[in-house]
Amino acid sequence: MTGDTAIELRGISKAFGSVQANKDIHIRVAKGSIHGIIGENGAGKSTLMSILYGFYRADSGQILVDGRETPIPDSQAAIRAGIGMVFQHFKLVQNFTVLENVILGVEDGRLLRPSLAKARKELARLSKDYGLEVDPDAKIEDLSVGYQQRVEILKALYRQADILILDEPTGVLTPAEADHLFRILRGLREQGKTVILITHKLREIMDITDEVSVMRRGEMIASVVTRETSPPQLAELMVGRKVLLRVDKQPAQLGEVVLQANDLRVSHDGVERLKGVDLTIRRGEILGIAGVAGNGQSELMELLAGIVAGTGSARLLGRELDLSGHEDGRDRRHAGIGHVPEDRQHLGVIMDFAAWENVAFGYHREDAYRSGPFTDNAALKADTAAKMERFDVRPPLPNLAIKHFSGGNQQKIIVAREIERNPDLLLIGQPTRGVDIGAIEFIHKQIVALRDQGKAILLVSVELDEVMSLSDRVAVMFDGRIMGVRDAATTNERELGLLMAGVTETA
Amino acid sequence: MRQIPRWADVVLVPLISLLLAAICATLVILAIGQDPVEALNTMVTGALGSAYGWGYTLYYTTSFIFTGLAVTVAFHAGLFNIGGEGQAQLGGLGVALALLFVPWPHWTVALLGAIVASAAFGAVWAAIPGWLQAKRGSHIVITTIMFNYIAYSLIVWLLVDVLRPPGQAEPATARFAHGIPALSDIPGLNLVFTQGIPANISLFLALLACIGVWALLWRTPLGYEIRAFGKSEPAARYAGIRPVRTIMIAMALSGALAGMMSVNNVMGESGRLMQNASEGAGFIGIAVALMGRNHPFGVVLAALLFGFLYQGGAELGLWTSIPIELRIVIQGLVILFTGALDHMVRMMLSLVFSRRKVA
C-alpha cells in the first residue's frame, strides 16, 4: 500500500424513494492498488459505483479524487477526473472495428482519418504497456467475449483513466479468460493505475485484491486488507451471519437410469445449436453441465423441458419422450420432470402475478388447486404460505407480486414449486444466479436433499465452482457438444477450463 | 418512477383525465363561438336529466359494455382486437339469420337463439384473424382492421342482394317476428321509463357478461392461462400453456362478446338488420376498455360515460346550433386524455405524491 489516496468517498448517501440504497458510505482507495467491493445483490455496490461514474447524484457526501473534492454530475466529469468504467454488459458497436470503438465519442476534429491514425499509435503503446493485445482492425462481432472486454478496458485507458472500475467482470468469462484478465489487472497496478473490482465472488477477491470493502444493505460494513482476512470471514460480513461455503454431501447412492438421451439436436433459424448430445442420469445423481453461457446448455434444458422441439431420443424411466414438439411443458410435468429455468424472470414466473399465482404456474390445472370449474384460490394461498414457511421466503406474503421479491426469494419460490412436486428428474438451470449467499446455501441444500431422496438432477450453471461442488459427475459443453464427462471428485478447474474452451486433449 | 397509491390510480387519474378533456372541449366550443355552459347543460339534461334520456344513454351503454369487454378479454391475452366493429356486424348477421329462418315459439327462446347465433358469428369472425396470428404470424391489429372492411362489405352485399325482401327499397332485412322487452316493459321499471326508449333487457345480459368475464379471467384456469400468456409468451410456453390454443380461445371469446352486442341493437332496438348497425360501437369499445383499465367493472363505468357522451352529443345536435360532429370531437378528446395520455397524468400525480412524502 502506498500512502496516496486515489479516491475517497465521504459520507455518501443515496435514497430511491423510501429505499436507502447507500447510507453514509466512507471508503478510501489507495493509489496503485486493486480494491475489491463485495456484497450481496442489492447491497448497494452498483449504486455506489453509479454515483462515482456520474449516473446518479448522491443526496449527500463528498467525492475526493487525488485528495481534491471533485463533484461528478455526469459521466463526462467522471472521465475528466480520470475515472473509467467497464460495465458488465459491454457498450460496444458490434460492426465497428476495435479502433473505431476506441475513438467513438473522443474523435479529434471532423475528419476521421487523423484521429484513427493517432489512435492506432496510442493503442499500440497501450497494448504493449499493459499486455492488452488486440487486433485494432478486428470487428467487435468477430471477437470473443474476453477480447471484447479488453477493448472496453482499452477504451477507458485511451480516455486517460487512472482509476478503472470493473463491474462483475468475470461473469461472462471462462476460467482461462478470467485468469488472463487478472494478469492484465495486475499489470495495470504495476503501472500505477488504480482498479476497483466489484464482484460477489469471494475467490476473485482473495486472488487479486489488495484491500476489500464489504457492503451490506446499503452500508459499508468493513474495509479490510485482503491478506488478513479469509473467505468465511468475508461471507459472514456480507450476510451478517455464519455461512457454509462448501456443499455438504454424502457420496452418491446410484440407482436405476432415470434419463437416457441419445443424439439430442436442436436448431434455431437454420443454425444447429445442440449438435448430438448423449446423456445418462441415474437415481441419486447430480449431473452438472459446465460451460460458458451460450454453448447449447439452454437448448438442452429447453428440449428436455418440452419448450423447444428437436430430434434424437430421450427415455425417462424407460418411457420415450416425444421431442418433436407435440409434447409441451405440461406433458413433461406429467411425465415427472420438474424444471427450474435458467432465466427465471423471463420463463419461470410471471413477474406481475402475485406469489400465490406463481406457485400454481405450470400446475394451475391440477386438481388440488381447483374446486369445480374454478381455481381454488384459498387452497392456493394456503399452499403458498406453507411453501414460504418451509423455504424461508421473505417477506412471507403470498399476495405480494413476485417482482417485489429479491432474486433469491423468487428462486426459492420456484424451487419450492418444482421440488415439492416430487419429480423423478429435476432440470435446474443457474440455480443461484442473482441469488444472495444466504439463499445459495439453502438452495444447494435443497438440491442435495432431492438427490438423496433418489431423484435424478440435471444441473446447468456457468459458475464452475457451483457445478464442481454440487455435481457427482460434470459434463462440459462447448459449441453444442459435450466435450467430456468427468468425475466431480477427481477433476479440477484446469481440466474443466480447457474442455470449456473446446480443447479435448487433456494432459 | 414512484408508484402512486392505488386509489389515486383508479379514481384520481381518470377524473383528472376527464377534467382535462372537458377543458379542451370547452376551448373548442369557445373557438367555434358557442357557449360551453349551454353545451354542458344540454348534454347533461339530454342524457341524464330525464327517464327518456336515460333510456338512450343505457342503450348505448349496453353496446359499449359488450364491445369494451371484447377488447378487455383479448387485451389480457396480449392481443389488441381492433375488429370489434366487424365482429359486431357479423353478430348482427347471426341474429338476423336466427330470427328470420327459425320459427321460434316464444321470444324467450328466440332471445337464447339470438344470443347463441350472435356469439357464434362474432367468435368465428374473430377466430380467423386469431388463427392467422397464431399460425402465420400475421399481426392481429392489421388483420382485425381488414376484417372490419370485409364484414362491412359482406353485410352490404347480403342486405342488397340476398336478404332484402322483394319490393323493399332499403337495404335491410325484413322485420323479425320476435323482439325483446324494453326496460319500460318491465313491471316496476315501467314506472320509471317511458315507452319508446331503446334500452332493453340486454343491459342485464351485458352486466351478466361482465361478471362472467371477471370470473373467467380471475377465477378459472383458462383465464389464468390467458392472463399468463398475455404477460409473457415465453413463460407461458414454459408452463405448458399452448400459444395457438390460447390465442384462438381468447379471440373467439372476444369476438363472441362483440357479436352479442347485436342482441341489443339488432334484435332489441331496430328489430331488423340494417347497414352499419353497430354504428362505431366496436371502436368505442377500445376506448371503453382503455379507460376501464381492462377490468370488467371499470368497463361498466367507462361504458356509462361513453353512453352519456353519445346521447348527450346527439342532444347537442338536436337542441343547439352546435354541430353534432362536435360529439366526435368530445369523444376524441376523452379517448386522447383517458387512453393515450393517462400516463402523463399518472406521472404528474406521482410527482405530487412523492413531494408530499418528502414534506
Interface residues (C-beta under 8 A of the other chain):
Chain A: G17 S18 A305 G306 I307 D328 G329 R330 D331 R332 R333 H339 P341 H346 L347 G348 V349 I350 M351 D352 F353 E357 A360 F361 G362 H364 R365 R370 P373 F374 T375 N377
Chain B: R2 A215 R219 T220 P221 Y224 E225 R227 A228 K231 S232 P234 A235 R237 Y238 A239 G240 I241 R242 S354 K357
